[in-house]
Amino acid sequence: MNAILIAVAVVGAIGLVVAVVLSFASVFFAVPTDERVEKLTSALPGANCGACGYSGCSGYAEALAKGEAKPGQCPVGGEETAKNVAEILGVKAESGVPTTARVMCSGSCDNTEKRVNYKGIASCSAAFQLLAGGGKCTYGCIGLGDCVRECEYGAIKVCNGVAIVNEDLCRSCKKCAAVCPKSLISIVPKRSASVLCSNIDKGAQTKDDCKIGCIGCMKCQKACEFGAVKVEHFKASVDPELCTLCGKCAEACPKGVIALPADYSKNE
């Protein structure tokens, strides 16, 4: 009996010593943490989409606390989140440029046709394996809605065979862009023009593929006085940083494939 009691006492004593050592170790070797990180993480929307440029909301919060990131880098949270983050950091909130996703394709059923009738899994990524989706234009939107299913905000719908973004609902989280097998979706400033075509074939081939496809005629480039429009590989594109929304490129485009913001006004 005494042997058992002695063993219990020894084990208890060892446990007590270990507990004391661990308690001191937790104090002396503790890694200092910034209390603001937890507050910043709570202030962020929790989408963990990576649109801010970091691994997720916690990664962005840590970067904010270290001064490596700015409050306005979360497009999902918008201005309200930027304001809350700035308040926690004790800095002035900077209003960022509002952005949106845009589908760089106008290949609706009215403008293009199918080469083959795809019958299989209702997924763009699956259909892409068969002749790039089976469309006459191999660069065009497949229209089976992978982007629609990925969007948490109901900002994308497939209309008449092509995906269209409701820019009022879009949060620029980039998830739709990530799942598009043809990389047709770009995140651009809302207040900018965009060429809604991704076909890089020569003009004659593009005409045959799609009624509204960019034919690389360069009329838009010549019309732009600010060097915002460039034609490369038989396709025009707009540099949003140079675009002034003068609208001249859209007026010059014979195909009408250059889109201006919904609230565009020539009198601006």
Summary of the structure (lengths in Angstrom):
residues: 268
radius of gyration: 27.4
end to end distance: 95.7
largest distance: 101.4
contacts: 784
relative contact order: 0.10
helix: 35%
strand: 13%
